[in-house]
Amino acid sequence: MSDPTLRQMCQNHDPKFGHFVVEFATPGIGHILKNAGCDFVLFDCEHSGFGFETVKSAIRYLEAARLPAIVRVPSREYQHIARAMDMGAEGIMLPMVSTPDEARTILDAVKYVPEGKRGVALGIAHDAYRGGDVLAKLAAQNQRSVVFAQIETKEGVANADALAAMDGIDCLWVGHFDLSCSLGEPGQFQSKTFLDAIDTVAAACRKHGKQLGRLVPDVATGVEYRAKGFEFLCYAGDVWTYQAAVKAGIDGLRAGCADVAPAAPEKPAKKKKKGK
């Protein structure tokens, strides 16, 4: 059985588990995460500092492992969206999507005609450098591309139903920290205001049959949000996962070795003097 694409993942409401890459774009990252059980990778360009040369290489690493990549671009500008798509991203994630007009501009940059206005470039990375019938290739790319709109503002919550109703928007992705700030309660993820906002976004996705996603810092949060109807659950991030694992090991070594008295070194044997 072949590995599912992001488009295929969006056709069911089973949970999909991934990992957030913000630091380690090494050649082995795709196979490392694939063999850790990931279904997808969220590759961040909003806060990481990764440039497009790195994105292009990283997508090849992930393709080699048959692991779909969602690229979060740094803005809603055409140059950021279309370039990531041209480099082969299966999914594109856009920060701070608050209105249908903003979403329409995004879709125009992602989709080829007749669904959008993206500039045509064929026979490059996104279609594996292959030739073929132009109309068929445009249609195939429109079908392949998956759009994740981040709900990170109070206005985005208010427009969640309209955004979820749009053809071409496949998933509403809650940006929990920015959303909490927009709601006036930074980091208060158990407040009634925040949880009501989550319920509003979840209801919009259920109504229109769209996917729902977010980053989860730990397993307990992931299970909690799965119960709320979230399908795309992106576990932690590479920096913090690596740091936590190393810290646990170092702390364990430090504590375990604190009361261990090392064996006393053996005294070297005295050399016999010559002639005796």
C-alpha positions as CSV (number, residue, x, y, z in Angstrom):
1,M,0.0,0.0,0.0
2,S,1.4,3.4,-1.0
3,D,1.9,6.2,1.5
4,P,-1.0,8.6,1.6
5,T,-0.7,12.1,0.2
6,L,-2.0,15.2,2.1
7,R,-4.9,15.3,-0.3
8,Q,-5.8,11.7,0.6
9,M,-5.4,12.5,4.3
10,C,-7.9,15.3,3.9
11,Q,-10.5,12.9,2.5
12,N,-11.1,11.2,5.9
13,H,-11.4,12.4,9.5
14,D,-8.9,9.9,11.0
15,P,-6.2,11.5,13.1
16,K,-3.0,12.5,11.3
17,F,0.2,12.9,13.3
18,G,3.2,15.0,12.4
19,H,6.2,16.9,13.7
20,F,7.2,20.6,13.5
21,V,10.6,21.4,12.0
22,V,12.1,24.8,12.8
23,E,15.8,24.0,13.2
24,F,17.1,20.7,11.8
25,A,16.8,20.6,8.0
26,T,19.4,17.8,7.7
27,P,19.5,15.3,4.8
28,G,18.3,12.5,7.1
29,I,15.4,14.4,8.6
30,G,12.8,12.8,6.4
31,H,13.7,9.2,7.1
32,I,14.3,10.0,10.8
33,L,10.7,11.3,11.1
34,K,9.2,8.7,8.8
35,N,10.7,5.9,10.9
36,A,9.5,7.7,14.1
37,G,5.9,7.2,12.7
38,C,5.1,10.6,11.4
39,D,2.4,11.0,8.7
40,F,3.5,14.5,7.7
41,V,5.9,17.3,8.5
42,L,5.2,20.9,9.1
43,F,8.2,22.8,7.9
44,D,8.3,26.3,9.3
45,C,9.5,29.4,7.5
46,E,7.7,32.0,9.6
47,H,9.8,31.8,12.7
48,S,12.7,29.6,11.7
49,G,14.8,31.8,9.4
50,F,14.9,29.0,6.8
51,G,15.4,30.5,3.3
52,F,14.0,29.1,0.1
53,E,17.2,27.2,-0.9
54,T,16.8,25.3,2.4
55,V,13.1,24.7,1.7
56,K,13.9,23.3,-1.7
57,S,16.5,20.8,-0.3
58,A,14.3,19.9,2.6
59,I,11.4,19.0,0.4
60,R,13.6,16.6,-1.5
61,Y,14.7,15.0,1.7
62,L,11.1,14.5,2.8
63,E,10.1,13.3,-0.7
64,A,12.8,10.6,-0.5
65,A,11.2,9.3,2.7
66,R,7.7,9.6,1.2
67,L,6.7,12.0,3.9
68,P,4.4,14.9,2.8
69,A,5.5,18.4,3.6
70,I,3.4,21.3,4.7
71,V,5.4,24.5,4.3
72,R,4.4,27.4,6.5
73,V,5.5,30.5,4.6
74,P,6.4,33.7,6.3
75,S,3.6,35.8,4.9
76,R,0.6,35.9,2.6
77,E,2.6,37.5,-0.2
78,Y,2.4,35.9,-3.6
79,Q,6.2,35.5,-3.9
80,H,6.3,33.4,-0.7
81,I,3.3,31.2,-1.6
82,A,4.0,30.5,-5.2
83,R,7.7,29.8,-4.7
84,A,7.0,27.3,-2.0
85,M,4.5,25.6,-4.3
86,D,6.9,25.6,-7.2
87,M,9.5,23.9,-5.0
88,G,7.1,21.0,-4.5
89,A,5.3,21.6,-1.2
90,E,2.2,19.4,-1.1
91,G,0.6,21.7,1.5
92,I,0.9,25.4,2.2
93,M,0.2,27.0,5.5
94,L,-0.6,30.7,5.8
95,P,-0.4,32.7,9.1
96,M,-3.1,35.1,10.3
97,V,-5.9,34.3,7.9
98,S,-8.9,36.4,9.1
99,T,-11.2,37.0,6.2
100,P,-12.6,35.4,3.1
101,D,-11.0,38.1,1.0
102,E,-7.6,37.2,2.4
103,A,-8.3,33.6,1.8
104,R,-9.2,34.3,-1.8
105,T,-5.9,36.1,-2.4
106,I,-4.1,33.1,-1.0
107,L,-6.0,30.6,-3.2
108,D,-5.2,32.8,-6.3
109,A,-1.5,32.4,-5.5
110,V,-1.7,28.6,-4.8
111,K,-4.0,27.4,-7.7
112,Y,-3.5,27.5,-11.4
113,V,-6.3,28.6,-13.7
114,P,-9.3,28.2,-13.7
115,E,-9.2,27.9,-9.8
116,G,-6.6,30.7,-9.3
117,K,-4.1,33.0,-10.8
118,R,-0.8,31.4,-10.0
119,G,1.9,32.0,-12.6
120,V,2.6,28.8,-14.7
121,A,5.9,27.0,-14.5
122,L,6.0,23.4,-15.6
123,G,8.7,20.8,-15.8
124,I,10.3,22.0,-12.6
125,A,10.4,20.7,-9.0
126,H,6.7,20.6,-8.2
127,D,6.0,18.2,-11.1
128,A,9.2,16.2,-10.7
129,Y,10.7,17.9,-13.8
130,R,8.3,15.9,-16.1
131,G,6.7,16.9,-19.4
132,G,3.1,16.3,-20.3
133,D,-0.1,17.8,-21.4
134,V,-0.4,21.3,-20.0
135,L,-4.1,21.3,-19.1
136,A,-3.8,17.9,-17.4
137,K,-0.7,19.1,-15.4
138,L,-2.5,22.3,-14.3
139,A,-5.5,20.3,-13.1
140,A,-3.2,17.7,-11.4
141,Q,-1.4,20.4,-9.5
142,N,-4.6,22.1,-8.4
143,Q,-5.8,18.7,-7.1
144,R,-2.5,18.0,-5.3
145,S,-2.2,21.3,-3.4
146,V,-3.6,21.5,0.1
147,V,-4.3,24.8,1.8
148,F,-4.0,25.2,5.6
149,A,-5.4,28.5,6.8
150,Q,-4.3,29.6,10.3
151,I,-6.9,30.9,12.6
152,E,-4.9,33.2,14.9
153,T,-7.1,36.2,15.4
154,K,-10.4,37.1,16.9
155,E,-11.6,38.1,13.5
156,G,-10.6,34.8,12.1
157,V,-12.8,33.0,14.7
158,A,-15.7,35.3,13.8
159,N,-15.2,34.4,10.1
160,A,-14.5,30.7,10.7
161,D,-17.7,29.5,9.1
162,A,-17.2,31.6,6.0
163,L,-13.6,30.4,5.7
164,A,-14.4,26.8,6.1
165,A,-17.1,27.1,3.5
166,M,-14.6,28.2,0.8
167,D,-13.6,25.7,-1.9
168,G,-9.9,25.3,-1.8
169,I,-9.5,25.8,1.9
170,D,-8.9,22.3,3.2
171,C,-8.0,22.8,6.9
172,L,-8.4,25.5,9.5
173,W,-5.3,25.4,11.7
174,V,-5.5,27.0,15.1
175,G,-2.5,29.1,16.0
176,H,-3.1,28.8,19.7
177,F,-0.6,31.3,21.1
178,D,-1.4,34.1,18.7
179,L,-5.1,33.4,19.0
180,S,-4.9,33.7,22.8
181,C,-3.1,37.0,22.4
182,S,-5.7,38.3,20.0
183,L,-8.5,37.3,22.4
184,G,-6.7,39.4,25.1
185,E,-5.7,36.4,27.2
186,P,-2.1,35.5,26.3
187,G,-1.3,31.9,27.0
188,Q,-4.6,31.2,28.8
189,F,-5.6,28.1,26.9
190,Q,-8.1,26.9,29.5
191,S,-10.0,30.2,29.7
192,K,-13.7,30.2,28.6
193,T,-13.0,32.8,25.9
194,F,-10.3,30.6,24.3
195,L,-12.2,27.4,24.6
196,D,-15.3,29.0,23.1
197,A,-13.2,30.2,20.2
198,I,-12.0,26.6,19.7
199,D,-15.5,25.3,19.7
200,T,-16.5,27.9,17.1
201,V,-13.7,26.9,14.7
202,A,-14.4,23.2,15.3
203,A,-18.1,23.6,14.6
204,A,-17.3,25.4,11.3
205,C,-15.1,22.6,10.2
206,R,-17.7,19.9,11.1
207,K,-20.4,21.8,9.2
208,H,-18.4,22.1,6.0
209,G,-16.5,18.8,6.2
210,K,-13.1,20.5,6.5
211,Q,-10.1,19.4,8.5
212,L,-9.0,20.9,11.8
213,G,-5.4,21.1,13.1
214,R,-3.0,22.6,15.6
215,L,0.4,22.1,17.2
216,V,0.3,20.1,20.4
217,P,3.1,20.5,23.0
218,D,2.5,17.1,24.6
219,V,0.6,13.9,24.3
220,A,-2.1,14.9,26.8
221,T,-3.0,18.1,24.8
222,G,-3.1,16.1,21.6
223,V,-5.6,13.6,23.1
224,E,-7.6,16.5,24.5
225,Y,-7.9,18.1,21.1
226,R,-8.6,14.9,19.3
227,A,-11.7,14.7,21.4
228,K,-12.6,18.2,20.2
229,G,-12.5,16.9,16.6
230,F,-9.0,17.9,15.5
231,E,-7.6,15.6,12.8
232,F,-4.1,17.1,12.1
233,L,-2.1,17.0,15.3
234,C,1.5,18.2,15.0
235,Y,3.6,17.0,17.9
236,A,6.0,19.6,19.4
237,G,8.9,20.9,17.5
238,D,12.4,19.6,16.8
239,V,14.2,22.1,19.0
240,W,12.2,21.4,22.1
241,T,11.9,17.7,21.6
242,Y,15.7,17.4,21.2
243,Q,16.4,19.7,24.1
244,A,14.0,17.9,26.4
245,A,15.5,14.5,25.6
246,V,19.1,15.7,26.1
247,K,18.1,17.6,29.3
248,A,16.5,14.4,30.7
249,G,19.6,12.4,30.0
250,I,22.0,15.0,31.5
251,D,19.9,15.6,34.5
252,G,19.7,11.8,35.1
253,L,23.4,11.4,34.7
254,R,24.1,14.4,37.1
255,A,21.7,13.0,39.7
256,G,22.8,9.4,39.3
257,C,26.5,10.2,39.5
258,A,26.3,12.7,42.4
259,D,26.6,10.1,45.2
260,V,28.8,7.6,43.3
261,A,32.3,7.5,44.7
262,P,34.7,6.5,41.9
263,A,37.0,3.6,42.6
264,A,40.4,4.7,44.0
265,P,43.1,4.5,41.4
266,E,45.6,1.8,41.8
267,K,49.0,2.8,43.0
268,P,51.7,2.0,40.4
269,A,54.1,-0.8,41.4
270,K,57.5,0.3,42.5
271,K,60.2,-0.4,40.0
272,K,63.1,-2.6,41.2
273,K,66.5,-1.0,41.1
274,K,68.9,-2.6,38.7
275,G,71.6,-4.8,40.3
276,K,69.5,-5.9,43.2
